[in-house]
Structures are given as structure tokens and as C-alpha cells.
Amino acid sequence: MAFIHHTEEEQKRFWELMNRFENEEEAIKNGFFEGFTEEEVIFMGEMDVVEFGNKYYQLCYYYMTELDLDYWELMLGDMIGDIAGSKYEFNNTFDYDFEMFGEGCDFTDDTICTVAVADAILNGRSYQESLLDWCRRYPSPKGAYGGRFAGWIRSLDPQPYNSFGNGSAMRVSPVAWLFDDLSQVLEEAEKTALPTHNHPEGIKGAKAVAHAIWHFRKSRFSEESKECKDKNSKESDDKAMKAFKDIARSYYEDFDT
């Protein structure tokens, strides 16, 4: 597992604190779990999606580095965007003044599957096991699961069904933040697709999105990116769009057509 800590010292600190969390008595004595119930302390992963994005995030502040916190903020942003846009998925709007959390907004399969991928990486589970676990916990998300994916969740013997839809792309983002090397990001992105979207186009979609996120994550923390903060924002936006298009073209020859 390749977490996004960049030095041996940071990795050592991370695991030392993780080991303290495994010792409940020591952790409580040091105030790490203040405000959490005993059940939440024993296994944070048992919380529902809303709790995952709330109390677990609070806990992360005790031991995560700046880059780790950026990852969890990304996860929360992912969930917020999913909830805010949920009621417009099949009823699109071009009104930029739309109500962000109005009646009818809720999390969808996008949030559930993204959390499942993150959980698999962080807890050493297979992607298939984690996807089945989380999706069976939440069998009726806003907008429902796609027909074949819903059948896969219910199956007693779930097998890949050669999908080339966008489901593999919409759940892959944690890979681009929790692995540091591009070759490993692309390898893991493919693995996240394989349980369901094992068609070459399904795999390609996951890899292209993971590649783009990884690129912008790396660019954001580069010295060049820091220097650009004082420059014209349009120049930065144009450069980012060009980078995105270049990545897309490397996967899709007909991207511009």
C-alpha cells in the first residue's frame, strides 16, 4: 500500500499513531477518541456514509499530514457534489443559482462506490469485497443502481459483466490520492474496474480519470503551481485545460471529434 506520505519520518509518525489507535485504552487516555461512542471507536468503518464523511473526518485531524487532509477534503467534496447534483441527474439545469441542498437531494451510488474504493485501499480489502459490502448496506440510493450493477450486487456469485459504462470512472478517485506513483495509480485503477467494468473501454475510463486526478494533484503541490498562484487565473485555467485534453487524447484517439 503506497500512502501519500513523502518521507520516512512522516510514515513512521503515521504508523506510530495508527498503532496507538489500535490500543483503545491508550488512545482514550490521550484524548484521541473524545466525542466518539464506544462502537465508533471499535470500528469506524461500520458508520454509515454520512457519519463516514463527518466524525471519521474529525478523527483524521489527529494524525493526518497536510496532504492526507487534502485527500479527505476531496472525499467530502466528492460527496457534497454528488448530493447537491443528485436531483438534477435526470432533470438537468443550467441555472447556476440552483438550491444546493434542496428537497430531493441525497447521496447516490457515486458516493457509495467511491467510499467503497477508499475503504478497500485503506483497510486492505479487495475492491469487489468492499463494493459488495457497501452497496448491499445501501441497496436503494438516490437514482438507484444501474440494472446490471444491481443484479451483480444481488448475485450469490458476482462475476464481471463486461460493462463499458461510466461506473468505473465515477468511483476511481481515491486511487489517484492514495497511491503516489503513476504506474501504480493506473494499475490500481484497472483493478477497481475489473469486478464489473472489465470491458477495455470500462477499464480505459477508470484509468483516464485516475490519471487526470493524479496529474492535477501532483501539479497542485509542485513548485511551479505555487509560483502560478500570483499569475493571471485564466492563464492557469487554460494550462490546466490543455493538460486535461492531452491526457484525454492519450486514451481516446477520437477525443476531439
KEKE-3310 file (N, C-alpha, C; in steps of 0.2 Angstrom, whole numbers, plus 5000, padded with zeros to 4 digits):
npx = (5004:5003:5004:5001:5012:5027:5040:5051:5051:5038:5030:5034:5029:5015:5012:5015:5005:4994:4995:4993:4980:4975:4977:4965:4963:4975:4973:4961:4965:4974:4965:4961:4950:4939:4922:4917:4907:4908:4906:4909:4922:4928:4926:4927:4923:4911:4901:4888:4886:4885:4890:4903:4908:4909:4911:4922:4931:4934:4941:4952:4960:4968:4979:4983:4993:4996:4994:4986:4975:4970:4966:4955:4947:4945:4937:4926:4921:4918:4907:4898:4896:4890:4878:4873:4870:4862:4848:4847:4852:4843:4836:4841:4849:4853:4855:4864:4862:4856:4847:4857:4856:4843:4826:4824:4837:4850:4863:4870:4873:4886:4893:4893:4900:4912:4917:4918:4929:4939:4939:4942:4956:4962:4959:4964:4957:4949:4944:4931:4925:4924:4915:4904:4900:4898:4888:4878:4874:4868:4856:4847:4850:4848:4842:4845:4854:4862:4854:4861:4872:4865:4860:4872:4876:4866:4869:4873:4885:4894:4900:4911:4904:4907:4905:4905:4901:4900:4903:4914:4923:4917:4920:4933:4942:4948:4960:4969:4974:4978:4988:5005:5014:5013:5012:5008:4996:4988:4988:4981:4969:4964:4961:4951:4941:4939:4930:4917:4917:4925:4927:4937:4935:4928:4938:4948:4941:4941:4955:4959:4952:4958:4971:4971:4966:4977:4987:4984:4983:4997:5002:4997:5004:5016:5031:5030:5017:5014:5021:5012:5001:5000:4999:4989:4973:4966:4976:4981:4970:4969:4980:4978:4967:4972:4981:4973:4966:4976:4979:4967:4967:4977:4971:4959:4958:4949:4945:4943:4934)
npy = (4994:5011:5025:5043:5049:5057:5056:5046:5049:5055:5043:5035:5042:5042:5028:5025:5033:5027:5014:5017:5020:5007:5003:5004:5008:5016:5026:5032:5038:5047:5056:5055:5049:5057:5062:5052:5037:5021:5011:5017:5020:5007:5001:5011:5010:5005:5014:5024:5032:5045:5048:5043:5053:5063:5062:5053:5060:5071:5063:5060:5072:5071:5064:5065:5070:5086:5083:5072:5077:5085:5075:5069:5080:5081:5069:5073:5084:5077:5069:5080:5086:5076:5074:5087:5088:5078:5078:5083:5075:5068:5078:5090:5106:5123:5133:5143:5147:5138:5129:5122:5111:5106:5101:5083:5081:5069:5057:5047:5032:5035:5041:5030:5020:5026:5028:5015:5010:5018:5013:5000:5001:5008:4998:4986:4978:4968:4975:4971:4964:4975:4984:4976:4975:4988:4992:4983:4987:4998:4997:5005:5018:5036:5038:5025:5010:5005:4994:4981:4982:4982:4969:4962:4966:4959:4946:4929:4924:4934:4940:4948:4958:4964:4977:4994:5006:5021:5019:5014:5024:5034:5030:5029:5039:5039:5031:5039:5047:5040:5032:5035:5034:5035:5024:5014:5020:5019:5005:5001:5008:5001:4988:4992:4993:4981:4971:4973:4982:4976:4977:4983:4997:5001:4999:5008:5020:5022:5022:5034:5044:5043:5045:5059:5065:5062:5069:5082:5083:5081:5092:5103:5103:5106:5116:5124:5126:5133:5145:5150:5155:5168:5173:5177:5171:5165:5161:5151:5142:5139:5132:5121:5116:5112:5102:5093:5089:5084:5073:5066:5064:5054:5043:5042:5042:5048:5059:5073:5074)
npz = (5000:4995:5003:5004:5011:5011:5016:5026:5039:5041:5037:5048:5059:5056:5056:5070:5076:5071:5077:5090:5090:5088:5101:5112:5125:5127:5118:5121:5134:5130:5124:5110:5105:5110:5111:5103:5101:5110:5101:5089:5091:5091:5078:5065:5052:5052:5052:5044:5028:5029:5042:5040:5032:5041:5057:5056:5048:5057:5066:5058:5059:5069:5066:5053:5039:5030:5016:5017:5023:5013:5005:5012:5012:4999:4997:5005:4997:4985:4990:4993:4981:4974:4982:4980:4967:4964:4962:4950:4940:4932:4928:4922:4924:4919:4927:4937:4949:4957:4970:4983:4992:4991:4993:4990:4987:4989:4994:4981:4971:4967:4978:4987:4980:4978:4991:4995:4987:4993:5006:5003:4999:5011:5021:5016:5009:4996:4980:4975:4986:4995:4987:4986:4999:5004:4995:4997:5009:5007:4998:4991:4984:4980:4964:4961:4958:4942:4931:4928:4937:4949:4948:4949:4962:4970:4966:4970:4966:4961:4945:4933:4921:4909:4907:4899:4903:4913:4926:4932:4931:4939:4952:4955:4960:4973:4971:4965:4974:4985:4981:4975:4964:4947:4938:4947:4951:4939:4938:4949:4947:4936:4942:4951:4942:4936:4943:4938:4927:4916:4902:4889:4886:4898:4908:4902:4905:4919:4921:4914:4921:4934:4930:4926:4938:4947:4940:4942:4955:4958:4951:4958:4970:4966:4964:4953:4952:4964:4961:4951:4958:4959:4947:4932:4933:4922:4914:4921:4921:4908:4905:4913:4907:4895:4899:4904:4892:4884:4892:4890:4876:4875:4879:4872:4855:4847:4854:4851:4841)
capx = (5000:5008:5001:5004:5017:5033:5047:5051:5049:5031:5027:5035:5024:5008:5011:5015:4999:4989:4996:4990:4973:4973:4976:4960:4964:4980:4970:4956:4969:4977:4960:4961:4943:4934:4917:4915:4904:4912:4905:4913:4929:4929:4926:4924:4921:4904:4897:4885:4890:4885:4895:4910:4910:4908:4915:4929:4935:4936:4947:4958:4964:4973:4985:4985:4998:4993:4992:4981:4969:4968:4963:4949:4943:4942:4931:4920:4919:4915:4901:4894:4895:4885:4872:4870:4868:4858:4841:4847:4855:4839:4832:4846:4848:4858:4854:4870:4859:4851:4847:4862:4854:4836:4822:4825:4844:4853:4869:4869:4878:4893:4896:4893:4905:4919:4918:4920:4935:4943:4939:4946:4963:4964:4959:4967:4951:4948:4939:4925:4923:4921:4910:4898:4899:4895:4882:4872:4872:4864:4853:4842:4852:4845:4843:4845:4859:4861:4851:4866:4876:4860:4860:4878:4876:4862:4871:4877:4891:4895:4905:4911:4899:4909:4902:4909:4898:4904:4903:4921:4926:4915:4921:4940:4946:4953:4966:4974:4976:4981:4994:5009:5017:5008:5011:5003:4989:4985:4987:4975:4963:4961:4959:4944:4936:4938:4924:4911:4918:4931:4927:4943:4933:4927:4945:4951:4938:4944:4962:4959:4950:4963:4977:4969:4966:4984:4991:4982:4986:5004:5003:4995:5009:5023:5034:5028:5010:5015:5023:5007:4996:5000:4998:4983:4970:4964:4982:4982:4965:4970:4985:4975:4963:4977:4984:4967:4964:4982:4978:4961:4969:4981:4967:4954:4960:4943:4943:4942:4929)
capy = (5000:5017:5031:5049:5052:5058:5055:5040:5052:5055:5037:5032:5045:5039:5021:5025:5035:5021:5009:5020:5019:5000:5002:5008:5012:5022:5031:5036:5041:5053:5060:5054:5047:5061:5063:5046:5032:5015:5007:5021:5019:5000:5001:5017:5008:5002:5020:5025:5036:5052:5048:5042:5060:5068:5060:5050:5066:5074:5059:5061:5078:5070:5060:5065:5076:5091:5080:5067:5081:5087:5069:5068:5086:5079:5064:5076:5087:5072:5068:5086:5087:5071:5076:5093:5087:5072:5079:5086:5070:5066:5084:5095:5113:5127:5139:5142:5149:5132:5127:5117:5106:5107:5094:5078:5079:5064:5053:5042:5026:5038:5041:5023:5016:5029:5026:5008:5010:5021:5008:4994:5003:5009:4993:4980:4973:4968:4980:4968:4963:4982:4986:4972:4976:4995:4993:4979:4991:5004:4995:5009:5025:5041:5037:5018:5007:5003:4987:4976:4983:4980:4962:4960:4966:4954:4939:4924:4923:4940:4940:4954:4958:4967:4984:4999:5012:5026:5017:5013:5031:5038:5028:5028:5045:5038:5028:5044:5051:5035:5029:5040:5033:5035:5017:5011:5023:5016:4998:5000:5010:4995:4984:4995:4992:4974:4967:4974:4985:4973:4979:4988:5004:5002:5000:5014:5026:5022:5024:5041:5049:5042:5049:5066:5067:5061:5074:5089:5083:5082:5099:5107:5104:5107:5122:5128:5128:5138:5151:5152:5157:5176:5174:5178:5164:5162:5158:5144:5138:5137:5127:5115:5113:5109:5096:5088:5087:5080:5066:5063:5061:5049:5037:5042:5045:5052:5064:5080:5073)
capz = (5000:4995:5006:5001:5015:5007:5020:5031:5046:5041:5038:5055:5063:5054:5059:5077:5078:5069:5082:5096:5089:5089:5108:5113:5131:5127:5114:5125:5139:5126:5121:5103:5104:5113:5107:5099:5105:5110:5095:5084:5092:5089:5071:5062:5046:5052:5052:5038:5023:5032:5048:5037:5030:5047:5063:5054:5046:5063:5069:5054:5060:5075:5064:5046:5036:5026:5010:5019:5025:5007:5002:5015:5010:4992:4998:5007:4991:4981:4992:4993:4974:4972:4985:4978:4960:4964:4959:4943:4936:4926:4927:4921:4925:4918:4932:4942:4956:4960:4978:4983:4996:4992:4994:4984:4986:4993:4991:4976:4970:4966:4984:4990:4977:4980:4998:4995:4984:4998:5011:5001:4999:5017:5025:5013:5006:4988:4978:4974:4993:4998:4983:4988:5006:5004:4991:5000:5015:5004:4992:4987:4984:4976:4957:4961:4954:4936:4931:4928:4943:4954:4948:4952:4969:4972:4964:4975:4963:4956:4940:4929:4915:4903:4906:4896:4906:4917:4933:4934:4931:4944:4958:4955:4963:4979:4969:4962:4980:4990:4978:4973:4958:4941:4936:4952:4950:4933:4939:4954:4943:4932:4947:4953:4936:4934:4946:4934:4920:4913:4895:4888:4887:4905:4911:4900:4908:4926:4921:4911:4926:4939:4928:4927:4945:4949:4937:4945:4962:4958:4949:4964:4976:4963:4965:4948:4954:4969:4958:4947:4962:4959:4940:4929:4934:4916:4911:4924:4919:4901:4906:4916:4902:4890:4902:4904:4885:4882:4895:4887:4870:4876:4880:4867:4849:4844:4859:4848:4836)
cpx = (5004:5004:5004:5009:5024:5040:5046:5049:5041:5027:5028:5030:5017:5007:5011:5008:4993:4989:4993:4983:4971:4973:4971:4961:4969:4977:4966:4960:4972:4972:4959:4953:4937:4929:4914:4912:4909:4912:4909:4920:4932:4930:4923:4921:4913:4899:4894:4889:4891:4890:4902:4912:4910:4913:4922:4933:4938:4942:4953:4963:4969:4979:4987:4989:4993:4990:4986:4975:4966:4964:4956:4944:4940:4936:4925:4917:4916:4908:4896:4892:4889:4878:4869:4867:4863:4851:4841:4850:4850:4834:4837:4844:4854:4858:4860:4868:4855:4852:4852:4860:4846:4832:4823:4833:4846:4859:4866:4874:4885:4897:4898:4899:4912:4921:4921:4927:4940:4944:4943:4954:4965:4964:4961:4962:4952:4943:4932:4922:4920:4915:4903:4896:4895:4888:4876:4870:4867:4861:4848:4844:4848:4847:4844:4852:4857:4858:4856:4870:4871:4860:4866:4879:4872:4864:4874:4884:4893:4901:4905:4907:4900:4906:4907:4906:4903:4905:4910:4925:4924:4917:4929:4944:4950:4960:4971:4977:4980:4987:4998:5012:5012:5007:5007:4996:4985:4983:4981:4969:4960:4958:4952:4939:4934:4932:4918:4912:4925:4931:4933:4941:4931:4933:4948:4948:4941:4951:4963:4958:4956:4969:4976:4970:4973:4988:4990:4984:4993:5006:5002:5000:5016:5025:5031:5021:5010:5016:5017:5001:4995:4999:4991:4979:4968:4970:4982:4976:4966:4975:4983:4971:4967:4979:4979:4966:4970:4981:4972:4963:4973:4977:4962:4956:4955:4941:4940:4936:4922)
cpy = (5006:5023:5037:5052:5052:5056:5049:5043:5052:5048:5034:5035:5043:5033:5021:5028:5030:5016:5011:5019:5012:4999:5006:5012:5017:5027:5036:5040:5048:5058:5060:5053:5051:5063:5058:5041:5026:5012:5011:5020:5012:4999:5006:5016:5006:5008:5021:5030:5043:5053:5047:5049:5065:5066:5057:5055:5070:5070:5060:5067:5076:5067:5061:5071:5081:5088:5075:5071:5083:5081:5069:5074:5084:5074:5068:5080:5083:5071:5074:5087:5082:5072:5082:5092:5081:5072:5081:5081:5068:5072:5090:5102:5117:5133:5138:5145:5144:5131:5121:5111:5106:5100:5090:5077:5074:5061:5048:5036:5029:5038:5035:5020:5019:5028:5019:5007:5013:5016:5002:4995:5004:5003:4986:4975:4973:4973:4977:4967:4970:4984:4983:4974:4983:4995:4989:4983:4996:5002:4999:5017:5030:5039:5029:5016:5005:4996:4981:4976:4980:4972:4959:4960:4961:4947:4935:4923:4928:4939:4946:4953:4962:4974:4989:5006:5016:5024:5016:5019:5035:5036:5027:5033:5043:5035:5034:5048:5046:5031:5035:5040:5032:5028:5013:5013:5019:5008:4997:5003:5004:4990:4986:4993:4985:4970:4968:4977:4983:4974:4984:4995:5006:5003:5006:5020:5027:5025:5031:5045:5049:5046:5056:5069:5067:5067:5081:5089:5084:5090:5104:5108:5105:5114:5127:5130:5133:5145:5154:5155:5165:5178:5175:5171:5161:5159:5151:5140:5135:5132:5121:5112:5109:5102:5091:5085:5082:5073:5062:5060:5055:5042:5036:5046:5049:5058:5071:5080:5073)
cpz = (5000:4997:5003:5006:5011:5010:5024:5038:5046:5041:5045:5059:5062:5057:5067:5080:5077:5075:5089:5096:5090:5097:5111:5120:5131:5123:5117:5131:5136:5123:5114:5101:5107:5109:5103:5104:5105:5104:5089:5084:5089:5082:5067:5055:5046:5052:5045:5034:5026:5038:5045:5035:5035:5053:5061:5051:5052:5066:5065:5056:5066:5072:5057:5044:5032:5019:5011:5020:5018:5004:5005:5013:5003:4993:5000:5001:4986:4983:4992:4986:4972:4975:4981:4971:4959:4960:4952:4938:4930:4925:4927:4922:4923:4922:4937:4949:4959:4967:4979:4987:4997:4993:4988:4983:4991:4990:4986:4976:4969:4972:4987:4987:4978:4987:4999:4992:4989:5004:5009:5001:5007:5022:5022:5011:4999:4986:4977:4981:4995:4994:4985:4995:5007:5000:4993:5006:5013:4998:4988:4987:4980:4969:4956:4957:4947:4936:4932:4934:4949:4954:4951:4959:4973:4971:4970:4973:4958:4952:4936:4923:4909:4901:4903:4898:4910:4924:4936:4935:4937:4951:4960:4959:4968:4977:4968:4968:4985:4987:4975:4967:4952:4939:4941:4952:4945:4934:4944:4951:4939:4937:4950:4948:4935:4937:4942:4927:4917:4905:4894:4889:4894:4909:4909:4903:4915:4925:4918:4917:4932:4937:4928:4934:4948:4946:4940:4952:4963:4956:4955:4969:4973:4965:4959:4949:4959:4966:4954:4951:4961:4951:4938:4930:4927:4913:4914:4922:4912:4901:4908:4911:4897:4892:4902:4897:4882:4885:4892:4880:4870:4877:4874:4860:4846:4849:4856:4842:4838)
residu = (MET:ALA:PHE:ILE:HIS:HIS:THR:GLU:GLU:GLU:GLN:LYS:ARG:PHE:TRP:GLU:LEU:MET:ASN:ARG:PHE:GLU:ASN:GLU:GLU:GLU:ALA:ILE:LYS:ASN:GLY:PHE:PHE:GLU:GLY:PHE:THR:GLU:GLU:GLU:VAL:ILE:PHE:MET:GLY:GLU:MET:ASP:VAL:VAL:GLU:PHE:GLY:ASN:LYS:TYR:TYR:GLN:LEU:CYS:TYR:TYR:TYR:MET:THR:GLU:LEU:ASP:LEU:ASP:TYR:TRP:GLU:LEU:MET:LEU:GLY:ASP:MET:ILE:GLY:ASP:ILE:ALA:GLY:SER:LYS:TYR:GLU:PHE:ASN:ASN:THR:PHE:ASP:TYR:ASP:PHE:GLU:MET:PHE:GLY:GLU:GLY:CYS:ASP:PHE:THR:ASP:ASP:THR:ILE:CYS:THR:VAL:ALA:VAL:ALA:ASP:ALA:ILE:LEU:ASN:GLY:ARG:SER:TYR:GLN:GLU:SER:LEU:LEU:ASP:TRP:CYS:ARG:ARG:TYR:PRO:SER:PRO:LYS:GLY:ALA:TYR:GLY:GLY:ARG:PHE:ALA:GLY:TRP:ILE:ARG:SER:LEU:ASP:PRO:GLN:PRO:TYR:ASN:SER:PHE:GLY:ASN:GLY:SER:ALA:MET:ARG:VAL:SER:PRO:VAL:ALA:TRP:LEU:PHE:ASP:ASP:LEU:SER:GLN:VAL:LEU:GLU:GLU:ALA:GLU:LYS:THR:ALA:LEU:PRO:THR:HIS:ASN:HIS:PRO:GLU:GLY:ILE:LYS:GLY:ALA:LYS:ALA:VAL:ALA:HIS:ALA:ILE:TRP:HIS:PHE:ARG:LYS:SER:ARG:PHE:SER:GLU:GLU:SER:LYS:GLU:CYS:LYS:ASP:LYS:ASN:SER:LYS:GLU:SER:ASP:ASP:LYS:ALA:MET:LYS:ALA:PHE:LYS:ASP:ILE:ALA:ARG:SER:TYR:TYR:GLU:ASP:PHE:ASP:THR)
# end
